[in-house]
Amino acid sequence: REEVKEVVDIKFFVQIGVWGKEINANTMGKLETIGGWKKIHIKANLYKYIAGNYSSFSEAVNRKSEVVNSGFTDTFIYAEYNGVRIKIKQAKQLLQ
């Protein structure tokens, strides 16, 4: 019998930061340098900016390094399982 493996939909994102509707020219310049970012509305006037959507943690780590090197020091990685945010440790366990 073939073992049916459940498809685990885990994505890793690099969060660059959270800002209001308007961000200053310096920050926008840094965002343009890294490229490939997305602006997501959180609530009211708050938006989070993310770079990438990766299926492996190592890809996200590489991207985070690029983002940090561009001057965004508060950058971090978060994971989502079927669209729900989960802890990185849990995501890694699910991927094993």
C-alpha positions as CSV (number, residue, x, y, z in Angstrom):
1,R,0.0,0.0,0.0
2,E,1.1,3.5,-0.8
3,E,1.4,5.9,2.1
4,V,-0.7,9.0,1.4
5,K,1.3,12.0,2.6
6,E,-0.8,15.0,3.7
7,V,0.1,18.2,1.8
8,V,1.3,20.6,4.4
9,D,0.9,24.2,3.2
10,I,3.5,26.1,5.2
11,K,4.9,29.4,4.0
12,F,7.6,31.6,5.6
13,F,7.5,35.4,5.3
14,V,10.0,38.0,6.1
15,Q,8.4,40.9,7.8
16,I,10.2,44.1,7.1
17,G,8.2,46.4,9.3
18,V,4.9,48.1,10.1
19,W,4.2,51.7,9.1
20,G,1.4,54.1,8.7
21,K,-0.2,54.8,5.3
22,E,2.7,57.1,4.3
23,I,6.3,56.1,4.7
24,N,9.2,58.5,4.4
25,A,11.4,58.8,1.3
26,N,14.4,57.1,3.1
27,T,12.4,54.1,4.0
28,M,10.8,53.9,0.5
29,G,14.2,54.1,-1.0
30,K,15.4,51.2,1.1
31,L,12.3,49.2,0.1
32,E,13.0,49.8,-3.5
33,T,16.5,48.6,-3.1
34,I,15.4,45.2,-1.8
35,G,12.5,44.9,-4.2
36,G,9.9,42.1,-4.2
37,W,8.0,43.4,-1.2
38,K,4.3,43.6,-0.6
39,K,2.2,46.0,1.5
40,I,-0.6,44.4,3.5
41,H,-3.3,46.4,5.3
42,I,-3.5,45.4,9.0
43,K,-6.0,47.9,10.4
44,A,-6.9,51.6,10.3
45,N,-3.8,53.3,9.0
46,L,-1.3,50.5,9.7
47,Y,0.4,48.4,7.0
48,K,2.9,45.6,7.3
49,Y,5.5,45.2,4.6
50,I,6.8,41.8,3.8
51,A,9.4,40.4,1.5
52,G,8.8,37.0,-0.1
53,N,6.7,34.0,0.5
54,Y,8.9,30.9,0.9
55,S,8.2,27.2,1.3
56,S,11.5,26.6,3.1
57,F,12.9,28.3,6.2
58,S,16.4,28.5,4.7
59,E,15.1,30.6,1.8
60,A,13.5,32.9,4.2
61,V,16.7,33.2,6.2
62,N,18.6,34.2,3.1
63,R,16.0,36.8,2.2
64,K,16.0,38.2,5.8
65,S,19.8,38.7,5.5
66,E,19.3,40.7,2.3
67,V,16.6,42.8,4.0
68,V,18.7,43.4,7.2
69,N,21.7,44.4,5.0
70,S,19.5,47.0,3.4
71,G,19.0,48.7,6.8
72,F,15.9,47.1,8.2
73,T,17.1,45.9,11.6
74,D,13.7,44.9,13.1
75,T,13.1,42.3,10.4
76,F,11.9,38.9,11.4
77,I,10.6,35.7,9.9
78,Y,7.1,34.3,10.6
79,A,5.3,31.2,9.4
80,E,1.7,30.5,8.2
81,Y,0.1,27.1,8.1
82,N,-2.9,27.1,5.7
83,G,-3.0,30.9,6.1
84,V,-2.9,30.9,9.9
85,R,0.1,32.3,11.7
86,I,2.1,29.7,13.7
87,K,5.4,29.6,15.6
88,I,8.5,28.9,13.5
89,K,9.3,25.8,15.7
90,Q,5.9,24.4,15.0
91,A,6.3,25.0,11.2
92,K,9.6,23.2,11.1
93,Q,8.1,20.2,13.0
94,L,5.2,20.1,10.5
95,L,7.6,20.1,7.6
96,Q,9.6,17.1,8.9
